[in-house]
Amino acid sequence: MNSVVSNRVFHNAKTGEVIFQTGEVFGSVHQRDPEEEVAWLDVEPGRVDYTSEYISAIDIETRDLVISKFPKTDKQRIQELEDELLLQTENEIGGVL
């Protein structure tokens, strides 16, 4: 492991326009594989709800997105449990709430 990995700059090969930079990575990091092949995938707008999920990988055989949900915060889980309890109470008592 190295303490720094260099900035990688993705650019348009025809114009030189910078598309994306990874930035330098410091700390306990692995050096990039010199045999690494970089590929890209265009994701159509609206395909991923970035407020609740993220692209965790690409299936290299099918080139499909692997989408994962963000873990819920304690506050979100408590709110869900409270809502569930209120609905259950409402159903048991008969629509008082």
C-alpha atoms as one frame of an Amber mdcrd trajectory, in Angstrom:
protein
   0.000   0.000   0.000   1.080   3.523  -0.766   0.338   6.755   1.005  -0.696
   8.616  -2.158  -2.295   7.749  -5.501  -1.967  10.261  -8.309  -4.769  12.307
  -9.832  -6.297  10.646 -12.901  -7.597  13.045 -15.538 -10.223  11.829 -18.010
 -10.308  13.941 -21.160 -11.725  14.057 -24.643  -9.040  12.423 -26.789  -9.890
  14.637 -29.770 -10.177  18.051 -28.101  -8.218  17.696 -24.871 -11.218  18.949
 -22.872 -11.098  17.707 -19.283 -14.156  15.590 -18.480 -13.389  14.424 -14.952
 -10.541  14.300 -12.431 -10.291  11.781  -9.616  -8.076  13.971  -7.450  -5.091
  12.714  -5.473  -5.877  10.115  -2.828  -3.908  10.144   0.411  -3.658   7.664
   3.249  -3.807   3.905   3.298  -4.660   3.293  -0.362  -3.803   0.712  -2.997
  -1.862   1.800  -6.073  -3.736   1.511  -9.359  -3.257  -1.643 -11.403  -0.983
  -0.780 -14.374  -2.984  -3.263 -16.484  -6.269  -1.503 -15.620  -8.648  -0.917
 -18.521 -11.077   1.937 -18.171 -14.540   1.729 -19.718 -17.594   3.946 -19.469
 -21.328   3.563 -19.591 -23.857   6.282 -20.334 -26.724   6.186 -17.838 -29.977
   7.620 -19.127 -31.496  10.445 -17.075 -33.894   9.258 -14.378 -32.536   5.698
 -14.354 -31.122   6.104 -10.834 -32.793   7.888  -7.928 -29.636   9.409  -6.485
 -31.493  10.533  -3.355 -31.975   6.941  -2.176 -29.668   4.735  -4.250 -26.285
   4.681  -5.927 -24.436   2.766  -8.629 -22.260   0.315  -6.714 -20.818  -1.549
  -9.711 -21.285  -2.483 -13.349 -21.898  -6.122 -14.264 -18.934  -6.658 -16.582
 -20.654  -9.431 -18.533 -24.017  -7.729 -19.170 -22.915  -4.083 -18.714 -25.993
  -3.600 -16.499 -25.918  -1.230 -13.556 -25.714  -2.740 -10.093 -27.794  -0.354
  -8.004 -27.715  -0.371  -4.199 -29.858   1.479  -1.686 -28.284   3.885   0.774
 -28.551   2.531   4.314 -31.301   4.195   6.304 -30.337   6.547   9.079 -31.486
   5.891  12.631 -33.839   8.843  12.314 -35.434   7.414   9.158 -35.840   3.969
  10.735 -37.415   5.453  13.892 -39.854   7.463  11.755 -40.826   4.317   9.817
 -41.404   2.390  13.051 -43.494   5.236  14.495 -45.593   5.390  11.310 -46.056
   1.620  11.359 -47.123   1.694  15.015 -49.609   4.528  14.363 -51.176   2.619
  11.455 -51.368  -0.559  13.497 -53.016   1.286  16.397 -55.450   2.979  14.024
 -56.435  -0.373  12.517 -56.873  -2.022  15.927 -58.900   0.825  17.471 -60.896
   1.494  14.377 -59.913   4.743  12.793 -59.541   7.002  15.811 -56.427   8.646
  14.390
